[in-house]
Amino acid sequence: MSSDRESIILDLEHEVAVLVRRLKRIISERARMIHEDLTPTGYLVLAHLVEKGPMRPSTVVDAFDLDKGAVSRHVQTLVDHGLATKERDPDDGRAWVVSVTEEARHRLNEVAASRRARLGRLLEDWSDDELGAFVATLGRYNATLD
């Protein structure tokens, strides 16, 4: 690898690290907007349930690479705060299916609308072409990492 390429890769690592730190902070803020006691991981689990629909906790374990105990605690917290429900799986009465409540869906929609409005304001001076190019490049980067 050339020294110029290596320098660019180092810059990329730095910018991604900055982005990750910022995202962690933002996810914490969003979690508190949903419920003051919701953890960042709980927020991510809730958002995943909204996006993918009702699922067994074992599916959440696989999606987030968490242990069963951690997922169980996050699901119970969501249930305790009225953000999710647990019902017996109709296909296997030994298992549970977790679903989000309408209240959770409503709160997540409010947070998402607020987030998009803020992002729109922050990116006002970016042209549509610049923003589109960034989205395409970021998508390519993410696909490459998959």
URHU-V683705 format. One record per residue. RES is the residue in one letter. PHI is phi in radians with two decimals (999 if undefined). Layout:
res->RES phi->PHI
res->RES phi->PHI
This chain:
res->M phi->999
res->S phi->-1.22
res->S phi->-1.15
res->D phi->-1.13
res->R phi->-1.14
res->E phi->-1.09
res->S phi->-1.13
res->I phi->-1.15
res->I phi->-1.10
res->L phi->-1.07
res->D phi->-1.10
res->L phi->-1.08
res->E phi->-1.01
res->H phi->-1.09
res->E phi->-1.13
res->V phi->-1.16
res->A phi->-1.08
res->V phi->-1.07
res->L phi->-1.07
res->V phi->-1.10
res->R phi->-1.06
res->R phi->-1.13
res->L phi->-1.12
res->K phi->-1.06
res->R phi->-1.13
res->I phi->-1.12
res->I phi->-1.12
res->S phi->-1.08
res->E phi->-1.10
res->R phi->-1.11
res->A phi->-1.02
res->R phi->-1.16
res->M phi->-1.20
res->I phi->-1.34
res->H phi->-2.77
res->E phi->-1.03
res->D phi->-1.77
res->L phi->-1.36
res->T phi->-1.42
res->P phi->-0.99
res->T phi->-1.16
res->G phi->-1.05
res->Y phi->-1.06
res->L phi->-1.11
res->V phi->-1.11
res->L phi->-1.06
res->A phi->-1.08
res->H phi->-1.13
res->L phi->-1.12
res->V phi->-1.14
res->E phi->-1.20
res->K phi->-1.74
res->G phi->1.62
res->P phi->-0.97
res->M phi->-2.75
res->R phi->-1.31
res->P phi->-0.97
res->S phi->-1.09
res->T phi->-1.24
res->V phi->-1.14
res->V phi->-0.94
res->D phi->-1.16
res->A phi->-1.15
res->F phi->-1.91
res->D phi->0.95
res->L phi->-1.89
res->D phi->-1.40
res->K phi->-1.01
res->G phi->-1.10
res->A phi->-1.12
res->V phi->-1.12
res->S phi->-1.03
res->R phi->-1.13
res->H phi->-1.13
res->V phi->-1.10
res->Q phi->-1.11
res->T phi->-1.08
res->L phi->-1.06
res->V phi->-1.13
res->D phi->-1.05
res->H phi->-1.60
res->G phi->1.29
res->L phi->-1.72
res->A phi->-2.60
res->T phi->-2.22
res->K phi->-2.09
res->E phi->-2.35
res->R phi->-1.07
res->D phi->-1.20
res->P phi->-1.12
res->D phi->-1.51
res->D phi->-2.71
res->G phi->-1.06
res->R phi->-1.41
res->A phi->-1.80
res->W phi->-1.97
res->V phi->-2.10
res->V phi->-1.81
res->S phi->-2.29
res->V phi->-1.49
res->T phi->-1.52
res->E phi->-1.10
res->E phi->-1.06
res->A phi->-1.11
res->R phi->-1.05
res->H phi->-1.08
res->R phi->-1.11
res->L phi->-1.12
res->N phi->-1.10
res->E phi->-1.11
res->V phi->-1.11
res->A phi->-1.11
res->A phi->-1.12
res->S phi->-1.11
res->R phi->-1.09
res->R phi->-1.15
res->A phi->-1.12
res->R phi->-1.12
res->L phi->-1.10
res->G phi->-1.05
res->R phi->-1.15
res->L phi->-1.15
res->L phi->-1.80
res->E phi->-0.97
res->D phi->-1.52
res->W phi->-1.54
res->S phi->-1.27
res->D phi->-1.04
res->D phi->-1.11
res->E phi->-1.11
res->L phi->-1.13
res->G phi->-1.07
res->A phi->-1.15
res->F phi->-1.10
res->V phi->-1.06
res->A phi->-1.12
res->T phi->-1.17
res->L phi->-1.11
res->G phi->-1.08
res->R phi->-1.10
res->Y phi->-1.02
res->N phi->-1.09
res->A phi->-1.13
res->T phi->-1.12
res->L phi->-1.26
res->D phi->-1.23
